[in-house]
Amino acid sequence: MVTKQHNFIPMYANLCKKLDEDPRTVHEHTFRRLLLNQGQAVFKQLLEPSSSKQALDEEALLLRKQEALGNIKLIGYLLVNGMLGSKLFVECANELIGKRDSCVEALESRDAVVMVAAPTFDTPKWQYRSQLLNCFDAIRKVTKDKITV
C-alpha cells in the first residue's frame, strides 16, 4: 500500500512509531524488529536485478520503480522518526551507490532516501557524518563520471 501512496508515507511512518510505542504491540518479537526485518527483505529485493521479462515490460518496470521509491522513502521516514538506527542511513545510501550498475532504481532510490533523511542527520555532531560526507563525495564522483561519458 505505502509503495503506491507516496503522499501518505510520512503518515505511515508516524503510525509505525505510534504502534511501536503502544504496549499492546509488544510481544515475543517487538514491532520494531518485525518492521526492520520486513524493511531488510524489501531493500534486498530492490537491489536484485530485474528479470529479462520485466525489463521488456514497461508497465512492470514502472511499478517496480514506484514500489522501490515508496519503500526507500518509508525507510527514510522511519530513520527520521528514530524507528531505525541512524547508521542504517549511510549504509543504505552506500549500498545503493554500489549497486547503481546492476539495479536501475538504485541511484534514484538513493536520492530519495537522502532527500528524506539528510536534513535530519547532516549535522556536525552526528556520529556518522564523516561517512555521510564520503557518501556525498561518491555521489559527486558518479555524477562527474556520467557527465564525462
C-alpha positions as CSV (number, residue, x, y, z in Angstrom):
1,M,0.0,0.0,0.0
2,V,2.6,2.5,1.0
3,T,4.6,1.8,-2.1
4,K,1.8,3.2,-4.2
5,Q,0.7,6.1,-2.0
6,H,3.8,8.2,-1.7
7,N,1.9,11.2,-0.3
8,F,1.0,9.2,2.8
9,I,4.4,7.8,3.6
10,P,5.2,10.3,6.4
11,M,1.8,9.4,7.9
12,Y,2.6,5.7,7.7
13,A,5.9,6.2,9.3
14,N,4.3,8.1,12.2
15,L,1.7,5.3,12.5
16,C,4.6,2.8,12.8
17,K,6.1,4.9,15.6
18,K,2.8,5.0,17.5
19,L,2.3,1.3,17.1
20,D,5.9,0.7,18.4
21,E,5.1,2.8,21.4
22,D,1.8,1.1,22.1
23,P,2.2,-1.5,24.9
24,R,-0.3,-3.8,23.1
25,T,2.1,-4.4,20.2
26,V,5.0,-5.7,22.3
27,H,5.1,-9.5,22.0
28,E,7.9,-12.1,21.7
29,H,9.2,-10.0,18.8
30,T,8.8,-6.3,19.0
31,F,7.1,-4.3,16.4
32,R,10.3,-2.6,15.6
33,R,12.1,-5.9,14.9
34,L,9.4,-7.0,12.6
35,L,9.5,-3.7,10.8
36,L,13.3,-3.9,10.4
37,N,13.1,-7.5,9.1
38,Q,10.5,-6.6,6.6
39,G,12.5,-3.5,5.5
40,Q,15.6,-5.5,5.0
41,A,13.8,-8.0,2.9
42,V,12.3,-5.3,0.7
43,F,15.6,-3.5,0.4
44,K,17.4,-6.7,-0.7
45,Q,14.6,-7.3,-3.2
46,L,15.1,-3.7,-4.5
47,L,18.7,-4.5,-5.2
48,E,18.0,-7.6,-7.2
49,P,18.3,-7.1,-11.0
50,S,15.1,-7.0,-12.9
51,S,14.3,-10.2,-14.8
52,S,14.7,-10.1,-18.5
53,K,10.9,-10.5,-18.8
54,Q,10.4,-7.4,-16.5
55,A,13.0,-5.5,-18.5
56,L,10.8,-5.8,-21.6
57,D,7.6,-4.9,-19.8
58,E,7.4,-1.1,-19.4
59,E,4.5,-1.3,-17.0
60,A,6.3,-3.8,-14.8
61,L,9.4,-1.5,-14.8
62,L,7.3,1.5,-13.8
63,L,5.6,-0.5,-11.0
64,R,8.9,-1.8,-9.7
65,K,10.3,1.8,-9.7
66,Q,7.2,3.1,-7.9
67,E,7.5,0.4,-5.2
68,A,11.2,0.8,-4.8
69,L,10.9,4.6,-4.3
70,G,7.9,4.1,-1.9
71,N,9.8,1.6,0.2
72,I,13.0,3.6,0.3
73,K,11.1,6.8,1.3
74,L,9.4,4.8,4.1
75,I,12.8,3.7,5.3
76,G,13.9,7.3,5.2
77,Y,11.0,8.5,7.3
78,L,11.4,5.6,9.7
79,L,15.0,6.7,10.1
80,V,13.9,10.3,10.8
81,N,11.4,9.0,13.3
82,G,14.0,7.0,15.2
83,M,12.5,3.7,14.3
84,L,15.7,2.5,12.6
85,G,19.2,3.1,13.7
86,S,20.8,6.2,12.1
87,K,23.8,4.3,10.9
88,L,21.4,2.5,8.5
89,F,21.0,5.7,6.6
90,V,24.6,5.8,5.3
91,E,24.7,2.0,4.9
92,C,21.6,2.1,2.6
93,A,23.0,5.1,0.7
94,N,26.3,3.5,0.1
95,E,24.8,0.1,-0.8
96,L,22.6,1.9,-3.4
97,I,25.6,3.7,-4.9
98,G,27.4,0.4,-5.1
99,K,24.5,-1.2,-6.9
100,R,24.0,1.5,-9.5
101,D,25.2,-0.6,-12.4
102,S,23.1,-3.7,-11.6
103,C,19.9,-2.0,-10.4
104,V,18.2,0.6,-12.5
105,E,16.4,2.1,-9.5
106,A,19.5,2.3,-7.2
107,L,20.5,5.9,-7.8
108,E,17.0,7.3,-7.8
109,S,16.3,5.4,-4.6
110,R,19.5,6.7,-3.1
111,D,18.4,10.2,-4.0
112,A,15.0,9.6,-2.3
113,V,16.5,8.4,1.0
114,V,19.0,11.2,1.0
115,M,16.3,13.8,0.4
116,V,14.2,12.5,3.3
117,A,16.9,11.7,5.9
118,A,19.8,14.0,5.2
119,P,18.2,17.2,6.6
120,T,17.8,15.4,9.9
121,F,21.2,13.7,10.1
122,D,23.6,16.0,8.3
123,T,24.7,17.9,11.4
124,P,28.3,18.4,12.7
125,K,27.5,16.4,15.8
126,W,26.1,13.3,14.1
127,Q,28.4,10.4,14.8
128,Y,28.3,9.1,11.2
129,R,28.6,12.4,9.5
130,S,32.1,11.6,8.0
131,Q,30.6,8.5,6.4
132,L,27.7,10.7,5.1
133,L,30.2,13.2,3.6
134,N,32.0,10.3,2.0
135,C,28.7,9.2,0.5
136,F,28.2,12.7,-0.9
137,D,31.7,12.5,-2.4
138,A,30.8,9.2,-4.1
139,I,27.6,10.8,-5.4
140,R,29.7,13.7,-6.9
141,K,32.1,11.2,-8.5
142,V,29.3,9.2,-10.1
143,T,27.7,12.5,-11.3
144,K,31.0,13.6,-12.9
145,D,31.6,10.2,-14.4
146,K,28.2,10.3,-16.1
147,I,28.7,13.8,-17.4
148,T,32.1,13.0,-19.0
149,V,30.9,9.7,-20.6
